[in-house]
Amino acid sequence: MKRILVPLDGSKLSEKVLPQVELLAKQSNAEVILLRVVPFSWPNEFLHVREMGDKLDKEASDYLFTINAKLVEKGISGECCVHEGSVPEIVCDFAKENEIDLIAMSTHGRRGVKRWALGSVADKVIQTSSVPVLLYRITGEKVTSPHYKNILIPVDGSHFSENVFPQARYLVELFKAKVWFLHVIDTHLVESFTALKDNIIEDDGKSIENIQNYFSTIEKRVKETQVAYELVIKKGNPAETICDFAKENEIDLIAMSTHGRGGIARWALGSVADKVVQSSSKPVLLIRAMK
């Protein structure tokens, strides 16, 4: 990891992700790029409006330089960038054009938030970005110094859910963390087909056997890395089970694949990732699965 992009909107809430960024930057010796997007484009023909835009741009630059100075004091190198335009588009385009390895953002994990960095913009960045996105949900809880000792990877048995493996492996090895692979059997699906209950019970045993075979494949791959790991199968609501497991086992980071859009049948690739971001107090690393 060489370059981390941190979009900020000028609020204290958007800065809540910075401790996570500092941890990652120090451990990987990465450069931190602070980005402020002024969500307007000011036509040159309207001089007074242009002057107002220049003032906002300067305020944005001053704000970023203040944040950057604090990072420099901690031994973290970086740069500040101010752009005008559509916030999600600028963030994604900037990440692609500047060889960014990770986008780190704060979010409330819910919709309807007026401050751009805390709601819909994060959603749109996830939908569009080909770069991994680290989301830190603001809960109001007291935050201790961040660390990555335990990393949770939910898997659903598909190759899409494995898209997160390379990035997660990098972090696991970087922090010498323990990795937990969790597969959740969605009991809601079983309850939805009560007419087929007997067949489902029979199929349930086969499903667990298939999952165990799948885990055997994962285990072979993990053993090559010589990292500590554990394979876990749970039953329940996938998003709730993931969040509860993370809390009960002192997980420091949840790493998931997502299509970044709704309507995906496989649970780990759409609505579940969204619900985990909305509910979990743990940072969530999302990597958009490519077909």
Stockholm file with secondary structure:
# STOCKHOLM 1.0

chainA/1-291         MKRILVPLDGSKLSEKVLPQVELLAKQSNAEVILLRVVPFSWPNEFLHVREMGDKLDKEASDYLFTINAKLVEKGISGECCVHEGSVPEIVCDFAKENEIDLIAMSTHGRRGVKRWALGSVADKVIQTSSVPVLLYRITGEKVTSPHYKNILIPVDGSHFSENVFPQARYLVELFKAKVWFLHVIDTHLVESFTALKDNIIEDDGKSIENIQNYFSTIEKRVKETQVAYELVIKKGNPAETICDFAKENEIDLIAMSTHGRGGIARWALGSVADKVVQSSSKPVLLIRAMK
#=GR chainA/1-291 SS CCEEEEECCSSTTGGGGHHHHHHHHHHHTCEEEEEEEESCCCCTTCHHHHHHHHHHHHHHHHHHHHHHHHHHHTTCCEEEEEEESCHHHHHHHHHHHTTCSEEEEEECSSSCCSSGGGTHHHHHHHHHCSSCEEEEECCCCCCCCCCCSEEEEECCSSTTGGGGHHHHHHHHHHHTCEEEEEEEEEHHHHHTTGGGHHHHHHHHHHHHHHHHHHHHHHHHHHHTTTCCEEEEEEEECHHHHHHHHHHHTTCSEEEEEECSSSCCSSGGGTHHHHHHHHHCSSCEEEEECCC
#=GC SS_cons         CCEEEEECCSSTTGGGGHHHHHHHHHHHTCEEEEEEEESCCCCTTCHHHHHHHHHHHHHHHHHHHHHHHHHHHTTCCEEEEEEESCHHHHHHHHHHHTTCSEEEEEECSSSCCSSGGGTHHHHHHHHHCSSCEEEEECCCCCCCCCCCSEEEEECCSSTTGGGGHHHHHHHHHHHTCEEEEEEEEEHHHHHTTGGGHHHHHHHHHHHHHHHHHHHHHHHHHHHTTTCCEEEEEEEECHHHHHHHHHHHTTCSEEEEEECSSSCCSSGGGTHHHHHHHHHCSSCEEEEECCC
//
